[in-house]
Amino acid sequence: MKVTLVSYGSTGDALPLVALAAGLDAAGHRVVTVGDQAGAGLAARHGLEFHALAGSFQELMEPGRPAALAVEAGHFTWKSLRDYDAHDRARLALIQKVARGSDVVVAMPTAHYHALAVARDIGARPVLAVLQPLAPTHAMTPAGAGLPSLPRVLRRPAGRLVQRAGWLNAKGPLNDARRALGQAPVEDPTRDAFTLCAWSPTLVPHPDDWPTSRFAITGRWHLPTRHGEPDPALDAFLDAGEPPVYVGFGSMQGFTGMHRLLDALFAGLAPRRIVLACGSGTPSDEDLPAGVHRVAGFVPHDWLFPRCAAIVHHCGAGTAHQAVAAGVPSIPVPISMDQPFWADRLHRLGVASAPLNPRKPGVELVRRAVAAAESRPVRRHAAELARRTADEDGIAAAIRQIERLGH
């Protein structure tokens, strides 16, 4: 069976795509991956065929660009949506070229409209894959829009509104590109597509208003690290004292409030040792407080997190799941998009402090969050949740669903 996998975005989007691709490849399927150019090296390390989409997420995160505007606001804005350049014609043409002969096309936001339109064109089974709950449901507010929690009666209508707004924003440019390529316009290609939900059912159970004929919660799509030699300086720091607190914000490092946020965190965490996984927008090494060790380059979370006392993070889907898997309490600092959803979820599950507001950092607020994260009940719940999720195999579950859909 040939399966084409399409994604676009940060490392947090590339990792699950490559994880699923590697699993499908190991199961004997022909796999083609398409994504942000930043994922090319990761795919190559796993021996996967990879094609880079036009543009890059890193460019969109530059000051004043659409993704950066959404990060600053904490949610999508009209300007961030209006100015988003999806390189529609180039992306459509590439996906059409490499997906020919596919039995299944699996697409993750934000390239899902392009990929699923192509799937329907070539007669492949269209499958939407998501890392957070986006479809309308009474069970929760749509997670990706950065909306506050809503009363139950408003959640499903809000989900429909977000769904409709996304398509209306993409419809014109996508169909203009299709006409330019000699193809007929389409209506929303995600409509009625089967949806693979790549998160832990222990963290977010299957909503009762999502039919199992259209939705499957598989568990997270985790890419186990191929451990090489650890960074000697980091390894020495970890061995030199008590387990440190990890502080990192993934692709959110360009947030303009990062300096103030880190100042509050450093003061509130003192005198604890800190592993800092932040580069741009942060103090230079000589300006860091004593006891703070900056990570040089990529360090696998599945290796580092179990060696930490607490995880201060933005609550992206992948980082939230990895903190849970490590059995280590979290101090959530959600900045944008789906992060408030995951921060709230971890807090409600008893494995994290109440979320901190990155736009209003305060030393005393950090100290309270640390006290909560270090408390015996939170540490106990974190260890218990890690045990409950340990046997979940999201990749195997996703492959079973794809094989069923492709035959």
Order of alpha helices (4+ residues) and beta strands (2+ residues): beta-alpha-beta-alpha-beta-alpha-alpha-alpha-alpha-beta-alpha-beta-alpha-beta-beta-alpha-beta-alpha-beta-beta-alpha-beta-alpha-beta-alpha-alpha-alpha-alpha
